């Protein structure tokens, strides 16, 4: 059974600082998704990573995938308050069947 | 273009009742999947439909069922509601049935069972 683990589960950081969220998964896969969720809202797609070594960047967020290590990272550069949200990684094993991590609650303090 | 639309957005039901939730995917998308989100269990996959066929099902009891229509719209039904069914139910759609397409989520249906 596929397990997806995120850490940390809670991250409080100062504006302007850098940090990384880690996503480990237990079974080989080369399809990994990152989502953002604001309180009371739905999931917003951030990145789709489809191959080993894939790296994607959007604004202050950069995601990467290492399929051999079964690890994806979401790096936050120079955090701003607007990035405060819950971030989920999800692994797709069987075609649009996503297994989600528990989520990382990010709070950026000014 | 319009996103994934779910109705109703909020509803309150009594234990033992049944509920039907509706989802209209993004135009042209043929894959529709459903997820349950609760504080305790997080996000869990319910089922996925492609071209009116259920291709995948999660580990939920038979009280949870769904279907997809020829226009790709989907419904899910929960019968004999239990308090533990209180959750946010999210519908997601993607262009094709193969992996790797961006999967877009709707705003969700908040179900409270009392």
Interface residues (C-beta under 8 A of the other chain):
Chain A: X31 X33 X35 X41 X42 X43 X44 X45 X48 X50 X88 X90 X92 X94 X95 X96 X97 X98 X99 X100 X101 X102 X103
Chain B: X31 X33 X35 X42 X43 X44 X45 X48 X50 X55 X56 X58 X90 X92 X94 X97 X98 X99 X100 X101 X102 X103 X104 X105 X106 X107 X108
